[in-house]
Amino acid sequence: MRTMIRKSRENRELQQNKIVIKGSDTNIDNLLQIDDSKIWRTMDTRGMSCPYPSFESVKAMKAIDMEKDGYCVEIITDSEESALKSIPSVCEKRKWQFVVLEEAIGLWRVRIGK
């Protein structure tokens, strides 16, 4: 029961974050409603400069292609260029759904799915 309460609280907190960018074909509700069990991997790339966070997102998404269809990855970054340009560009080129959320000043969470 506690786990369910924690997950619903985390989802509410995610929804309260400011949506900065979303993919053109992205169903935001699907990516925001995903609970922890459907996030295949969370990559914390804080401290990595661009383009390394986008490289990490591509590696994680390739693994999903092979193993975990229907899941998403989450990238945490403090690189503005990665969050607002590099990762969205990679996602658009590969036709992945994505949403960029600003958690705090200088900190973004990017959810990527198929």
LUMFI-808352 format. One line per 3 residues: number of its first residue (from 1); their letters; for each residue z negated, x negated, y negated of C-alpha. Coordinates in nm, 3 decimals, m for minus. Example, Ala and Ser with C-alpha at 12.3 -4.5 7.8 and 13.67 -1.06 7.14 Angstrom:
# LUMFI-808352
1	AS	m0.780:m1.230:0.450  m0.714:m1.367:0.106
This chain:
# LUMFI-808352
1	MRT	0.000:0.000:0.000  m0.087:m0.282:m0.239  0.248:m0.447:m0.173
4	MIR	0.433:m0.126:m0.265  0.233:m0.093:m0.587  0.306:m0.455:m0.677
7	KSR	0.679:m0.414:m0.607  0.706:m0.098:m0.815  0.519:m0.269:m1.101
10	ENR	0.753:m0.570:m1.080  1.058:m0.339:m1.088  0.921:m0.161:m1.397
13	ELQ	0.863:m0.497:m1.564  1.220:m0.603:m1.482  1.354:m0.281:m1.630
16	QNK	1.155:m0.340:m1.949  1.316:m0.682:m2.000  1.601:m0.694:m2.246
19	IVI	1.943:m0.673:m2.078  2.149:m0.941:m2.246  2.475:m0.938:m2.048
22	KGS	2.611:m0.741:m1.755  2.928:m0.775:m1.555  3.213:m0.539:m1.630
25	DTN	3.194:m0.370:m1.287  2.819:m0.407:m1.244  2.606:m0.113:m1.140
28	IDN	2.294:m0.213:m1.333  2.072:0.040:m1.157  2.150:m0.117:m0.819
31	LLQ	2.059:m0.469:m0.933  1.748:m0.362:m1.125  1.614:m0.137:m0.846
34	IDD	1.636:m0.403:m0.575  1.294:m0.478:m0.436  1.178:m0.820:m0.323
37	SKI	1.294:m0.762:0.034  1.660:m0.747:m0.079  1.644:m1.061:m0.293
40	WRT	1.765:m1.319:m0.047  1.671:m1.615:m0.260  1.516:m1.680:m0.600
43	MDT	1.630:m2.007:m0.751  1.405:m2.148:m1.023  1.633:m2.376:m1.223
46	RGM	1.405:m2.426:m1.523  1.450:m2.776:m1.656  1.808:m2.805:m1.525
49	SCP	2.074:m2.835:m1.790  2.409:m2.661:m1.774  2.609:m2.651:m1.546
52	YPS	2.353:m2.710:m1.268  2.207:m2.355:m1.266  2.558:m2.214:m1.212
55	FES	2.616:m2.462:m0.927  2.295:m2.337:m0.764  2.406:m1.976:m0.802
58	VKA	2.740:m2.051:m0.634  2.567:m2.227:m0.342  2.329:m1.936:m0.293
61	MKA	2.606:m1.676:m0.311  2.817:m1.869:m0.056  2.522:m1.855:0.182
64	IDM	2.497:m1.478:0.127  2.868:m1.445:0.209  2.800:m1.602:0.547
67	EKD	2.461:m1.458:0.632  2.323:m1.175:0.421  2.573:m0.914:0.308
70	GYC	2.410:m0.653:0.083  2.152:m0.885:m0.067  2.134:m1.049:m0.408
73	VEI	2.016:m1.379:m0.550  1.805:m1.428:m0.856  1.837:m1.728:m1.085
76	ITD	1.558:m1.813:m1.328  1.673:m2.044:m1.606  1.566:m2.176:m1.942
79	SEE	1.919:m2.295:m2.020  2.074:m2.060:m2.275  2.424:m2.190:m2.206
82	SAL	2.384:m2.128:m1.831  2.236:m1.780:m1.873  2.477:m1.654:m2.136
85	KSI	2.802:m1.838:m2.060  2.826:m2.046:m1.744  2.674:m1.815:m1.480
88	PSV	2.840:m1.498:m1.619  3.175:m1.678:m1.627  3.142:m1.785:m1.263
91	CEK	3.042:m1.431:m1.162  3.334:m1.269:m1.344  3.585:m1.511:m1.185
94	RKW	3.448:m1.438:m0.838  3.412:m1.063:m0.903  3.037:m1.065:m0.839
97	QFV	2.810:m0.811:m1.001  2.547:m0.958:m1.231  2.294:m0.876:m1.497
100	VLE	2.122:m1.123:m1.732  1.773:m1.027:m1.844  1.580:m1.204:m2.116
103	EAI	1.222:m1.230:m1.991  1.086:m1.421:m2.288  1.221:m1.631:m2.567
106	GLW	1.413:m1.909:m2.396  1.375:m1.770:m2.042  1.631:m1.563:m1.852
109	RVR	1.651:m1.401:m1.509  2.000:m1.351:m1.366  2.053:m1.119:m1.068
112	IGK	2.378:m1.164:m0.880  2.513:m0.941:m0.605  2.840:m0.841:m0.445
